[in-house]
Amino acid sequence: MPVTVTRTTITTTTSSSSGLGSPTIVGSPRALTQPLGLLRLLQLLSTCVAFSLVASVGAWTGAMGNWSMFTWCFCFAVTLIILIVELGGLQSRFPLSWRNFPITYACYAALFCLSASIIYPTTYVQFLSHGRSRDHAIAATAFSCIACVAYATEVAWTRARPGEITGYMATVPGLLKVLETFVACIIFAFISNPSLYQHQPALEWCVAVYSICFILAAVAILLNLGDCTNMLPISFPSFLSGLALLSVLLYATALVLWPLYQFNEKYGGQPRRSRDVSCADRHTYYVCTWDRRLAVAILTAINLLAYVADLVYSARLVFVRV
């Protein structure tokens, strides 16, 4: 959604422009010599080196290792596509809004690489014996951190500033939508075992909350990426404000119910990690049940804070169609 950002006002336009070009010279190899072009080359190189180092020694196993390898390969592939589009000046032919796609992807990639940089060394590298595989894994983690910083720098460079005409996804509420959906995906990964919630209706309600809020936030992102915000039966600003308010209320209930029914003995919870037999053995590549419950509780609090910030920023914005 093309927007003009001021301190408290967003002015929307009805045009479906391909969006602002990045601060590079598009359609020419000179694009690679500009700051954003060089930054994307660093992203491409660091993700390529990361998955190449791991693949060369087969240093990934289990769900967490697969996630890290997927992250680096996915980020490399999409960054390469963005560079090709920029070099060829193909923004107008790209199927998604170029105002919104690059910064949306950069924000997701920063979060993906951050998660890989944390998960890979803590669930895999520390259990490797000293040798070539461990050295490659440590080097891959370092390049993953470099990629994370590079993607975060792109977000900082290209986010909306007062007076700029830009896409909604470059604004603070747009970037918060990315964070909200990403955290929800991590929550889904931790509750992939139905035994964590199927024994209590209150916990099933929490899972429903995570799903509903994720779907609504994803719809908001997809509407902007596809320049389809005018397809809603209500105005897009009203949709955003209602979405943020509903999500805050729903997540507030989940923040109360999930810890209550997972850690309070009165409600069938398990307050101490030492009582969980699945946590007794330090099993490589595996996150025990109690740790999963705690992780979901923490992530629920993080997402609630993100939705509260989203609500505050959305309430402060005024959309004026021109």
C-alpha positions, 0 to 999 in steps of 0.5 A: 500500500503506497503511503506518505509517512509524516509524524502522525499521518499516513496518506494513502494513494490509490495508484498501484505503482511498482514502488520506490526503487532502492537507493541503487542504480537499477537496470545496470551492473552499477547497482552492485556498487551502491551501498544497498547493492553492496549490502545485498552482496554481503547477504548473498555471500554470507548465507552462501558460505553458511550453508556451504560450510555446513553442507560440506561436512554434513553438519546438520541433523534433526529438526533444528539443523534442518531449520538452520539449513533451510534458513540459509538456503532460502535467504540466499535464493530470495536475495539472489532473485532481488538482485536479479530484479534490481539489476534487470530493472524488472520491478514493474514485472514482479508479481508483488508490490516492489514498495513492500516486498524487499523490506518485508523479506529483509525483515523476515530474513533478519529474524530467520538468520537470528533464529538460526544463529541462536538455535544452531549453536545451542542445539547442535554445535555444542554437542559436536566433538572437536574437529573439522565438522565443529570448526565448519559449524562454528564458522557457519554460525559466524556467517549466519550472524553476519547475514543477520546484521546485514539484513537488519541493516537493510531494514534500518536503511529502507524503513519509512521516515517522515515525509517519504512516500513508501509502502505500508510494510516499511512503516513501524506497524508493517514491520511489527506485522512481520515480527508477529507472524514470525513469533507465531511460527516459532510458537507453532514449532514448539507446540507441534506435539498435540499432547502439549495442549489437547488435555485442556480446553483452555490450552486449546483456546490458546492454540486457537488464539495463536492461529487466528492472530497469525492468519489475520496478520498474514492477511494484512501482509499479503494484502499489501504485498499484492496491492489488494487493500481496496478489496476489503469490505471496510477501510484498510485503516479500520481493518488494521486498528480492529486487528491490533485491538482484537489480537491484544485482547486474545493474546492477553487471555493466552498469556494468562491461561497458558502459564496457568495450565502448564505450570500450576499443579492445581490445574494439572501443570508441572511447575518444576523442570526437574519433574519432567522425565523428558528433560532428564537426559541432555539429548542432542537436537531435542527440546524437552517438553517443559522447555517447550512450554516455557518457550511458548509462554515467553513467546506469547508475552513477546507477541503481546508486547508487539501487538500492543505496540502495533495498536499504539502506532496504528491508533496514532496514524491517520490515513488520508486518501488522495 
